[in-house]
Amino acid sequence: MQYETVIGLEVHVQLDTRSKMFCGCPADYQDAEPNTRTCPVCLGLPGALPVINRRAVEYTMMTGLALHCSIPDFTKFDRKNYPYPDLMKGYQISQYDLPLALDGYLEIDGDPGIGHDRRRIGVERVHLEEDVAKMQHFPDGDGGEGYSLVDVNRSGVPLMEVVSKPDLRSPEEARQYLTSLHSLVQYLGVSTANMQDGNFRCDANVSIRPMGSDTFGTRTEVKNMNSFRSVFQALEYEVERQRRVIEDGGQVVQETRGWVDDREVTVSQRSKEYAHDYRYFPEPDLPPLNIGRDWVAQLQTALPELAPQRKARFMADYGLSDYDADLLTGSRAMADYFESALSELNPDASPDAAKEVANWILGDLSRLLNQDHRDIATSPVTPAGLSDLLSLISDGTLSTSLAKTVLEEMYATGGNAADVVEEKGLAQISDTGAIETAVAEAIAANPKAVADYLDGKENAARFLMGQVMRITKGQAQPELALRLVQEGLEAQKG
């Protein structure tokens, strides 16, 4: 039997505010000593009263608007009750029946493997809550249970949850949805969205059903996925696991399963809790919010240019291909870097300046960044530095191959192009006499290549030019070197 996959994603996004959701503690907890970003409110001490973070509310509304959601006139916060050691108050302040944004969508590239092109994935809701504390587990080393500690620094950090509808039909579409949402929140500036730091976390609800059926199968929730790659792998595994269970005559059990990255399997964690088990009720210490239409209109006007619009502009204004524009606008930092480098470069330096800048960013610079697992926002080579390097190519100071060497040195040291060229003696040689000397040496050392050329094998001239480049350590001006090689070979005919 053929089965259809049904996936819905719940994405938690830590909002990039200065203070926590309901108190004035700093929200930058990542590098802080444990339990140093706390106060009576986020510690859950008796009598402490929360105060709503306005910026977090605005960031959530902005995200909802960018996802084409409706923003209701009235919203409120609720208490979500469940006992767990990382929940300082014994409940979490969240939103239940009246969230900040409802009924939107996100457009993604569909999975061609299942015949899907561009798709619109429904967004059920976007709501705002507070993050919980962080548990750290320490085994005793002798096979015993060990002990656990709680770091409260993360407790109370603003957390936005984006809940999709069950519209995704493959792990690949889930990955496309996640990368698109990741890009969107970064473009909006509402979150750094670093998955490795836990700023962007995903849970998935997965089920399968016979192809053509409109009835949902029993779903499992998959947690502990901390990268786009692990989300894709976990969903692929879980879909196959459910298919095997059904075909072996069993039944899929509704439960929460965790992804074990080093084993590449999902494992059962607990039976699935239902929403009513949380015993939601309105938060009595916080007033409901009446969202004025003027406030919504102001936020709508303030939305920045997002990736799809920027991609279209890059293609229209700079003549970039769909492929290059898509890569450059995949992150806001990359798109900003490109436009900044291009604005620094003299437009007359090259007839294809935009394409040249794009090629260097997507090629050699990205290669260096990927080797160090760095984002372009932290690149040692600044946009101005890259444009200076390209100017040295266009004025003949550097060949393309020498420029690659200079770029690597700039990346390693943070130096500028002109200084690297001077310190390393990497300027291109355009002196005819110096190149003629290297040509004579190459011709004398390679009689077989000379004979091949005289026999009509013109590619031999290219080989000898390569020898000239080796002798000059890549510094000979390539076109001049090739011309002088050809002249030297023609002289051999006489």
C-alpha positions in Angstrom: 0.0 0.0 0.0 1.1 3.5 -0.7 1.1 6.0 2.2 0.9 9.7 2.4 3.0 11.5 5.0 1.3 14.2 7.1 3.5 16.6 9.1 2.8 19.7 11.3 5.6 21.7 12.9 5.7 23.6 16.2 8.6 26.0 16.1 9.7 27.9 19.2 11.7 31.1 18.6 13.4 33.0 21.3 12.8 36.7 20.7 15.8 39.0 20.7 14.7 41.5 23.4 16.9 43.2 26.0 14.9 42.0 28.9 12.8 38.9 29.7 9.1 38.4 29.0 7.6 39.4 32.4 10.5 41.0 34.3 13.5 43.3 33.9 16.2 40.7 34.0 18.6 40.7 31.0 17.6 38.2 28.4 21.2 37.6 27.2 21.8 34.4 29.3 24.0 32.4 26.9 27.4 33.3 28.3 26.3 34.2 31.9 27.2 32.3 35.0 24.4 30.0 36.1 21.6 31.7 38.0 22.9 35.2 37.6 20.1 36.5 35.4 17.3 36.1 37.9 14.9 38.0 40.1 11.8 37.1 42.2 9.6 37.1 39.1 11.5 34.6 37.0 12.4 32.6 40.1 8.7 32.2 40.8 8.8 33.5 44.3 5.5 34.1 46.2 4.1 37.6 45.7 6.1 38.5 42.6 4.0 40.1 39.9 4.8 39.9 36.1 4.7 42.8 33.7 4.3 42.3 29.9 7.3 43.1 27.6 5.8 45.4 24.9 8.7 44.7 22.5 8.0 41.0 22.6 4.4 41.5 21.8 5.3 43.7 18.9 7.8 41.2 17.6 5.2 38.5 17.7 2.7 40.6 15.9 5.3 41.5 13.2 5.9 37.8 12.7 2.2 37.2 12.4 1.8 40.0 9.9 4.7 38.7 7.8 3.0 35.3 7.8 -0.2 36.8 6.5 -2.0 36.2 9.8 -4.9 38.1 11.2 -4.2 40.1 14.4 -7.3 39.9 16.7 -8.6 43.0 18.5 -8.4 41.1 21.9 -5.8 38.7 23.3 -4.8 37.5 26.7 -2.3 35.3 28.6 -3.0 32.0 30.3 -1.5 29.8 32.9 -0.4 26.4 31.5 -0.1 24.1 34.5 2.2 21.1 34.5 4.8 19.8 37.0 8.4 19.7 35.9 11.6 20.8 37.6 12.5 23.4 35.0 9.2 25.3 35.6 9.9 27.6 38.4 6.3 28.6 39.3 4.7 25.2 38.6 3.0 26.8 35.6 4.1 28.6 32.4 2.6 31.9 31.3 1.5 31.2 27.7 -1.5 31.8 25.4 -4.3 29.3 24.9 -7.5 30.2 23.1 -6.8 33.9 22.2 -3.3 34.1 20.6 -1.7 37.2 19.1 -1.9 35.9 15.5 -4.2 33.4 13.7 -4.7 31.7 10.3 -1.8 32.7 8.1 0.5 30.9 5.7 4.1 30.5 4.5 5.0 29.8 0.9 7.7 27.2 0.3 9.3 25.3 -2.5 7.5 21.9 -2.6 9.1 18.5 -2.8 9.5 17.6 -6.5 10.0 14.0 -5.4 6.2 13.8 -4.6 5.2 16.0 -7.5 4.9 19.3 -5.6 6.0 22.7 -6.9 5.5 26.0 -5.0 3.2 25.4 -2.0 1.3 27.4 0.6 1.6 25.9 4.1 -1.0 27.1 6.6 0.0 28.7 9.9 -2.6 27.9 12.5 -1.4 30.4 15.1 1.5 32.4 16.5 1.5 32.9 20.2 3.8 34.3 22.9 5.0 32.7 26.1 7.9 32.5 28.5 10.8 30.0 28.2 11.6 27.6 31.0 14.8 27.0 33.0 17.5 24.7 31.7 18.1 21.3 33.2 21.7 20.0 33.3 22.2 16.3 34.0 25.4 14.8 35.5 25.9 11.0 35.7 27.8 9.8 38.7 30.2 7.8 36.5 29.5 4.4 38.2 26.3 3.6 36.4 24.1 5.3 39.0 21.5 7.9 38.4 23.8 10.9 39.2 22.2 14.2 39.8 20.6 17.2 38.0 21.0 21.0 38.4 18.7 23.8 37.3 20.0 27.0 35.6 17.2 29.6 35.9 18.9 32.2 33.6 16.8 31.1 30.6 13.5 31.1 32.6 11.3 33.9 31.5 13.0 34.7 28.1 10.4 35.6 25.6 9.4 32.6 23.5 7.3 32.8 20.3 5.6 29.6 19.1 4.7 29.3 15.4 2.3 26.4 14.8 1.8 25.1 11.3 -1.3 23.3 10.0 -0.7 19.6 9.1 0.0 20.6 5.4 3.5 19.3 5.0 3.8 16.1 3.0 7.4 15.0 3.3 10.5 15.6 5.4 11.9 17.7 2.5 8.9 20.0 2.7 9.4 20.2 6.5 13.0 21.3 5.9 11.9 23.9 3.3 9.3 25.3 5.7 11.9 25.5 8.5 14.5 27.2 6.5 12.0 29.7 5.1 10.7 30.5 8.6 14.2 30.8 9.9 15.0 33.3 7.2 11.8 35.2 7.8 12.5 35.8 11.6 16.1 36.8 10.8 14.9 39.3 8.2 12.4 40.7 10.6 15.2 41.1 13.2 13.0 39.5 15.9 15.4 36.7 16.7 19.0 35.6 16.1 17.4 32.1 15.4 20.7 30.2 16.2 19.6 26.6 16.4 22.9 25.6 18.1 22.1 28.0 20.9 18.5 26.9 21.2 17.1 30.1 19.9 15.2 28.3 17.2 13.7 24.9 18.2 11.3 22.6 16.5 8.9 19.8 17.5 7.1 17.8 14.8 3.8 15.9 14.7 4.0 13.1 12.2 1.5 10.5 10.9 0.9 8.5 7.8 -2.3 7.5 6.0 -3.3 5.4 3.0 -2.8 7.5 -0.2 -6.1 9.2 -1.1 -7.5 9.0 2.4 -8.7 12.3 4.1 -8.6 10.8 7.6 -5.6 11.6 9.7 -3.6 8.7 11.1 -2.4 8.4 14.7 0.4 10.9 15.2 3.6 10.9 17.2 5.4 14.0 18.4 9.2 14.1 17.7 11.4 16.3 19.9 15.2 16.9 20.5 16.0 18.0 16.9 18.6 20.7 17.0 19.5 21.3 13.3 17.8 21.3 9.9 19.7 18.1 9.1 18.5 16.3 12.2 14.9 17.4 11.6 15.0 15.9 8.1 16.6 12.7 9.3 14.3 12.3 12.3 11.2 12.7 10.1 12.5 10.3 7.5 13.1 7.7 10.2 9.8 8.2 11.9 7.8 8.0 8.7 9.5 4.7 7.8 9.1 3.4 11.4 5.3 4.0 11.3 5.1 2.3 7.9 6.8 -0.8 9.3 4.5 -0.9 12.4 1.4 -0.7 10.2 2.6 -3.3 7.6 3.6 -5.7 10.4 0.0 -5.6 11.7 0.6 -3.2 14.6 -0.9 0.1 15.5 1.0 3.4 15.9 0.7 4.7 19.4 0.2 8.4 20.2 3.3 9.4 22.1 6.2 11.7 22.4 9.4 10.4 20.9 12.9 11.8 21.1 15.5 11.9 18.3 18.9 10.4 19.3 21.3 12.0 16.9 24.3 9.7 17.3 22.1 6.6 16.7 19.8 8.2 14.1 16.7 6.8 15.7 13.6 8.0 17.6 12.9 6.5 21.0 9.7 6.6 23.1 9.7 9.2 25.9 6.2 9.3 27.2 2.6 8.9 26.2 1.2 12.0 24.6 -0.4 14.5 26.9 -3.6 16.2 25.7 -4.1 19.9 25.9 -6.8 19.7 28.7 -4.2 18.0 31.0 -2.5 21.3 31.3 -5.5 22.9 33.0 -5.3 26.2 31.3 -7.0 29.2 32.8 -6.6 33.0 32.3 -3.5 34.5 34.0 -5.0 36.6 36.8 -1.9 38.8 37.3 -1.9 40.2 33.7 -4.5 42.4 32.0 -6.0 41.3 28.7 -4.6 43.2 25.7 -6.8 45.3 23.4 -4.9 45.5 20.1 -5.7 48.8 18.4 -5.9 48.9 14.6 -3.5 51.9 14.5 -0.9 49.8 16.3 -1.3 46.9 13.8 -1.1 49.4 10.8 2.1 50.9 12.3 3.8 47.5 12.6 2.6 46.5 9.1 4.2 49.7 7.6 7.4 49.0 9.5 7.9 45.5 8.1 11.3 45.3 6.2 11.8 43.9 2.8 11.7 40.1 3.2 13.6 37.4 1.3 11.1 36.8 -1.6 10.8 40.5 -2.4 14.6 41.0 -2.1 15.2 38.0 -4.4 12.9 39.5 -7.0 14.7 42.9 -6.7 18.1 41.3 -7.0 17.1 39.6 -10.2 15.4 42.7 -11.7 18.0 45.4 -10.6 21.2 43.4 -10.8 20.5 40.9 -13.5 21.3 37.9 -11.2 20.1 34.4 -12.0 17.3 32.9 -10.0 19.9 30.5 -8.4 22.3 33.2 -7.3 19.6 35.5 -6.1 18.1 32.7 -4.0 21.4 31.9 -2.4 22.3 35.5 -1.7 18.9 36.3 0.0 18.8 33.0 2.0 19.9 35.0 5.0 19.6 38.7 5.7 23.2 38.9 6.6 24.3 37.5 3.3 22.0 39.8 1.3 23.2 42.9 3.3 26.8 41.9 2.7 26.3 41.6 -1.0 24.6 45.0 -1.3 27.2 46.7 0.9 30.1 45.2 -1.1 28.5 46.2 -4.4 27.9 49.7 -3.2 31.5 50.1 -2.3 32.7 48.8 -5.7 33.0 51.3 -8.5 30.2 50.4 -10.9 32.6 51.1 -13.8 35.1 48.6 -12.6 33.4 45.7 -14.4 30.4 45.5 -16.8 29.2 42.6 -14.7 30.0 44.0 -11.2 27.0 42.4 -9.5 27.7 39.0 -10.9 31.4 39.3 -10.0 30.6 40.3 -6.4 28.1 37.4 -6.1 30.6 34.9 -7.5 33.2 35.8 -4.9 30.7 35.8 -2.0 29.1 32.5 -3.0 32.4 30.9 -4.0 35.7 31.5 -2.3 34.4 33.6 0.7 31.6 31.1 1.5 34.2 28.2 1.2 36.4 29.9 3.9 33.4 30.6 6.1 32.0 27.1 5.8 35.4 25.6 6.8 35.2 27.6 10.1 31.4 27.2 10.5 31.1 30.9 10.6 28.3 33.2 9.5 29.0 35.9 7.0 28.0 38.5 9.6 31.3 37.6 11.5 33.5 37.4 8.4 37.0 38.8 8.9 36.8 40.1 5.3 34.4 43.1 5.3 32.2 44.2 2.4 34.6 47.1 1.8 37.5 44.8 2.0 36.1 42.5 -0.7 35.3 45.4 -3.0 38.9 46.7 -2.6 40.2 43.2 -3.6 38.0 43.2 -6.7 39.2 46.7 -7.6 42.8 45.3 -7.6 41.7 42.7 -10.1 40.0 45.2 -12.4 43.0 47.6 -12.4 45.4 44.7 -13.3 47.2 44.6 -10.0 46.0 41.1 -9.4 45.0 38.1 -11.5 42.1 36.1 -10.4 44.3 33.3 -9.0 46.5 35.8 -7.1 43.3 37.4 -5.7 42.3 34.1 -4.3 45.6 33.9 -2.4 45.1 37.4 -1.2 41.6 36.7 0.0 42.8 33.7 2.1 45.4 36.0 3.7 42.8 38.7 4.4 40.5 36.1 5.9 43.3 34.7 8.1 44.7 38.1 9.3 41.9 40.6 8.9 44.2 42.7 6.8 43.2 44.8 3.8 44.0 43.8 0.2 46.6 46.5 -0.6 48.6 45.7 2.5 48.6 42.0 1.9 49.7 42.5 -1.7 52.6 44.7 -0.6 53.7 42.6 2.4 53.6 39.3 0.4 54.9 40.7 -2.9 51.9 39.4 -4.7 51.3 42.1 -7.3 50.9 40.8 -10.9 53.9 41.1 -13.1 53.2 43.0 -16.3 56.8 43.9 -17.2 57.4 42.4 -20.6 61.1 41.9 -20.1 60.6 39.9 -16.9 58.0 37.7 -18.5 60.1 37.1 -21.6 62.9 35.8 -19.4 60.4 33.3 -17.9 59.1 32.4 -21.3 62.6 31.6 -22.6 63.2 29.4 -19.5 59.9 27.5 -20.0 60.6 26.9 -23.7 64.2 25.7 -23.1 63.0 23.3 -20.4 60.2 21.7 -22.4 61.4 20.7 -25.8 58.5 18.1 -26.2 55.9 20.8 -25.8 57.7 23.0 -28.3 57.8 20.0 -30.8 54.1 19.4 -30.2 53.3 23.0 -31.0 55.4 22.9 -34.2 53.4 19.8 -35.2 50.2 21.8 -35.0 49.1 21.0 -31.4 48.3 24.6 -30.3 47.3 23.5 -26.8 51.0 23.1 -26.1 51.1 26.9 -25.9 48.7 26.7 -22.9 50.9 24.2 -21.2 53.9 26.4 -21.6 52.0 29.4 -20.3 51.3 27.3 -17.2 55.0 26.7 -16.8 55.6 30.5 -17.1 53.0 31.0 -14.3 54.8 28.4 -12.2 58.2 30.1 -12.7 56.7 33.5 -11.8 54.8 32.0 -8.8 51.5 32.8 -10.5 52.3 36.5 -10.8 52.7 36.9 -14.6 49.9 38.7 -16.3 48.2 35.6 -18.0 47.2 37.2 -21.3 50.6 38.8 -21.7 52.3 35.5 -20.8 50.3 33.6 -23.4 51.0 36.1 -26.1 54.8 36.1 -25.4 54.8 32.2 -25.3 53.1 32.2 -28.7 55.5 34.7 -30.1 58.5 32.7 -28.8 57.1 29.5 -30.3 56.4 31.1 -33.7 60.0 32.3 -33.6 61.1 28.6 -33.4 59.5 28.0 -36.8 62.0 30.3 -38.4 
